[in-house]
């Protein structure tokens, strides 16, 4: 088996199909005629924001390129109960093989996009970005981060490889903020990489230390009180980008955004989500 690329949508879908179908869809093979041609439509059973249409098209294509899909509603649209997202026509066996994977992906992506949109709407009038995090489902990160973008948020880093983020455990293991920053810059110089450095601070004293030392592109204000967060933003004065993090949800987001931070990251966008109810039905 060839190596699967976790950054390639088709590779992940192929792996998921192998997981689901195994040596055959014996339910369909046992009772559905090989030559049967049928139709089905994707029905909305819960209002929200649609996400995953682009992925569904790839699922159908990977199962059977001969399937004919007509998309009626695009990603990012608000959907209501009774809406028809798409129709598919072709081999009945192929439709049945694609059904569950397509639904699993679209239901979860739509749940993420729906919650994300509700969060973005809370701060739409403020000059602050909402970011997702690495708190994602293993081997499903690509889809979940697609969904947060569809919902209106911004992707933070995709993984450990595209930014240096020095969090509390890094700082403790490295011997403190200064040691961590020095080593991070030495590493970048040695390896020839051009990566941003973000550093987590846990109190105003650590913010002062970062400002004194320099060398960070982004300062994370982790679990700060609103008062301390406003003071940190004042101290930083726009010299370094600021990111608020910690206990960010629909009840805390607005107040944090009003402190003046540049961005706010929320793991809740992906790890506390209920899937949106969609169903594929024959017609």
C-alpha positions in Angstrom: 0.0 0.0 0.0 1.3 3.4 -0.9 1.9 6.0 1.8 -1.1 8.2 2.5 -0.5 11.9 2.4 -2.5 13.5 5.3 -2.6 16.8 3.4 -4.3 15.4 0.3 -8.1 15.2 0.4 -8.3 12.3 -2.1 -5.7 10.2 -0.2 -7.7 10.6 3.0 -11.0 9.7 1.3 -9.4 6.6 -0.3 -8.2 5.5 3.1 -11.6 6.0 4.6 -13.3 4.0 1.8 -10.9 1.1 2.4 -11.7 1.2 6.1 -15.5 1.1 5.4 -15.7 -1.2 2.4 -13.0 -3.7 3.2 -13.3 -6.7 0.9 -16.7 -5.7 -0.3 -20.1 -4.1 0.5 -21.7 -7.4 1.1 -25.1 -5.8 2.1 -25.4 -4.3 -1.4 -23.7 -7.1 -3.2 -26.1 -9.6 -1.7 -29.4 -8.0 -2.6 -29.0 -5.1 -5.1 -28.8 -6.1 -8.8 -25.4 -5.2 -10.4 -27.2 -3.4 -13.2 -29.6 -1.4 -11.0 -29.6 2.4 -11.6 -31.1 4.6 -9.0 -31.3 8.2 -7.7 -30.9 9.7 -4.3 -31.0 13.2 -2.8 -29.3 14.8 0.1 -31.9 16.2 2.5 -31.4 18.8 5.2 -33.0 17.8 8.5 -31.5 20.5 10.7 -30.9 24.2 10.0 -27.3 25.4 9.9 -24.4 26.3 7.6 -23.6 23.8 4.9 -20.0 22.5 4.6 -18.5 19.5 2.7 -20.1 19.7 -0.7 -16.7 19.8 -2.3 -15.6 16.8 -0.4 -18.8 14.9 -1.2 -18.1 15.3 -4.9 -14.7 13.7 -4.4 -16.2 10.8 -2.4 -18.7 10.1 -5.2 -16.0 10.3 -7.8 -13.7 8.0 -5.9 -16.4 5.4 -5.5 -17.7 5.6 -9.1 -16.7 8.3 -11.6 -19.8 7.4 -13.6 -22.1 8.8 -10.9 -23.9 11.9 -11.9 -24.2 14.6 -9.2 -26.2 17.8 -9.4 -25.3 20.3 -6.7 -28.2 22.6 -5.7 -26.6 24.4 -2.6 -23.0 25.4 -2.3 -20.7 25.3 0.8 -21.2 28.2 3.1 -24.9 28.7 2.5 -27.4 28.8 5.3 -29.7 25.8 5.0 -33.1 25.0 6.4 -35.0 21.8 7.1 -36.3 20.3 3.9 -33.7 21.8 1.6 -32.1 19.5 -1.0 -28.3 19.9 -1.2 -27.6 17.7 -4.1 -28.9 14.7 -6.1 -26.9 11.7 -7.3 -27.8 9.2 -10.0 -26.1 6.1 -11.2 -25.2 2.6 -10.0 -27.3 1.8 -6.9 -24.5 -0.2 -5.4 -22.1 2.8 -5.9 -24.6 5.2 -4.2 -24.9 2.9 -1.2 -21.1 2.5 -0.9 -20.6 6.3 -0.9 -23.6 7.1 1.3 -22.2 6.7 4.9 -18.7 8.2 4.3 -20.2 11.2 2.5 -22.7 11.8 5.3 -20.2 11.3 8.1 -17.9 14.0 6.6 -20.7 16.4 5.6 -22.5 16.2 8.9 -19.5 16.9 11.0 -18.2 19.6 8.7 -21.6 21.3 8.7 -21.7 21.1 12.4 -18.3 22.8 12.7 -19.2 25.4 10.1 -22.5 26.2 11.8 -20.9 26.8 15.2 -18.0 28.7 13.7 -20.4 31.0 11.8 -22.3 31.7 15.1 -19.0 32.7 16.8 -17.8 34.8 13.9 -21.2 36.7 13.9 -20.6 37.6 17.6 -17.5 39.7 16.7 -18.2 40.6 13.1 -18.1 44.3 13.9 -14.7 44.2 15.6 -11.2 44.2 14.0 -10.3 40.7 15.4 -9.7 37.3 13.7 -11.2 34.1 15.0 -8.7 31.2 14.7 -9.0 27.5 14.9 -6.4 25.2 16.7 -4.8 21.8 16.5 -7.5 20.3 18.7 -8.9 18.3 15.9 -9.8 14.6 15.2 -6.8 12.6 14.1 -6.8 12.0 10.3 -9.7 14.4 10.0 -7.9 17.7 10.5 -8.0 18.7 6.8 -11.8 18.4 6.7 -12.3 20.2 10.0 -10.1 23.1 9.1 -11.9 23.4 5.8 -15.1 23.6 7.8 -13.9 26.4 10.0 -12.9 28.4 6.9 -16.3 27.9 5.4 -17.8 29.1 8.7 -15.7 32.3 8.5 -12.8 31.7 10.8 -9.1 31.6 9.9 -6.9 28.6 10.0 -4.0 28.9 12.5 -1.2 26.5 11.9 -2.1 23.2 10.2 0.4 21.2 12.3 3.7 21.3 14.2 5.6 22.0 11.0 4.4 25.4 9.8 5.1 27.6 12.9 7.2 27.6 16.0 4.8 27.8 18.9 6.5 27.9 22.3 3.9 26.9 24.8 4.2 26.5 28.6 5.7 23.0 28.5 8.2 24.1 25.8 9.3 27.0 28.0 9.6 24.8 31.1 11.6 22.1 29.3 13.8 24.7 27.6 14.6 26.5 30.8 12.5 29.6 30.4 11.4 32.2 27.9 14.9 33.6 27.1 16.4 30.1 26.6 13.5 29.0 24.4 13.6 32.1 22.2 17.4 32.0 21.7 17.3 28.3 20.8 14.4 28.8 18.4 16.3 31.5 16.5 19.4 29.4 16.4 17.3 26.5 15.0 15.9 28.6 12.3 19.3 30.0 11.3 20.8 26.5 11.3 18.0 24.9 9.3 17.4 27.8 6.9 13.7 27.8 7.7 11.5 30.9 7.6 8.8 30.3 10.3 7.0 32.7 12.6 7.6 32.3 16.3 4.7 32.5 18.7 5.3 32.4 22.4 2.8 31.8 25.2 2.7 34.0 28.2 0.8 33.2 31.4 1.0 36.6 33.1 1.9 40.2 32.7 5.4 39.6 34.0 6.1 37.1 31.1 4.7 39.7 28.7 7.2 42.2 30.0 10.0 39.6 29.6 9.0 38.9 26.0 9.0 42.6 25.2 12.4 43.1 26.8 13.9 40.2 24.9 12.2 40.6 21.5 12.4 37.9 18.9 8.7 36.9 18.9 6.3 37.5 16.1 3.1 36.7 18.1 2.4 36.8 21.8 -0.2 34.4 23.1 -2.1 35.7 26.2 -3.2 32.4 27.7 -6.1 32.4 30.2 -5.6 36.1 31.1 -8.3 37.9 33.0 -10.0 40.6 30.9 -8.3 43.3 32.9 -4.8 41.8 32.5 -5.5 41.2 28.8 -6.4 44.8 28.3 -3.2 45.8 30.1 -1.1 43.4 28.0 -2.5 44.9 24.8 -1.7 48.4 26.1 1.9 47.3 27.0 2.5 45.7 23.7 1.2 48.7 21.8 1.0 47.0 18.4 4.7 46.1 18.4 3.9 42.4 18.3 0.7 40.6 17.1 -1.4 39.4 20.0 -3.5 36.2 20.3 -5.9 35.5 23.1 -6.5 31.8 24.1 -8.1 29.8 26.8 -11.7 29.1 27.6 -13.0 30.7 24.5 -16.6 30.0 23.6 -19.8 31.8 22.8 -20.2 33.2 26.3 -16.7 34.6 26.6 -15.7 35.5 23.0 -17.2 39.0 22.7 -15.7 40.3 25.9 -12.2 39.0 24.9 -12.5 40.5 21.5 -13.3 43.9 23.1 -9.9 43.9 24.9 -8.2 44.9 21.6 -6.3 41.6 20.8 -5.5 40.9 17.1 -6.8 37.4 17.1 -8.6 34.8 19.3 -8.0 31.1 19.1 -10.7 28.6 20.1 -10.4 24.8 20.3 -14.2 24.7 20.8 -14.6 25.3 17.0 -13.6 21.7 16.4 -13.6 19.7 19.6 -17.0 20.4 21.1 -19.2 20.0 18.0 -22.5 18.2 17.4 -22.9 17.0 13.8 -25.6 18.6 11.7 -28.5 16.2 10.7 -28.4 15.3 7.0 -29.8 12.3 5.2 -29.4 10.7 1.8 -32.7 9.3 0.6 -33.8 7.4 -2.5 -36.4 9.1 -4.7 
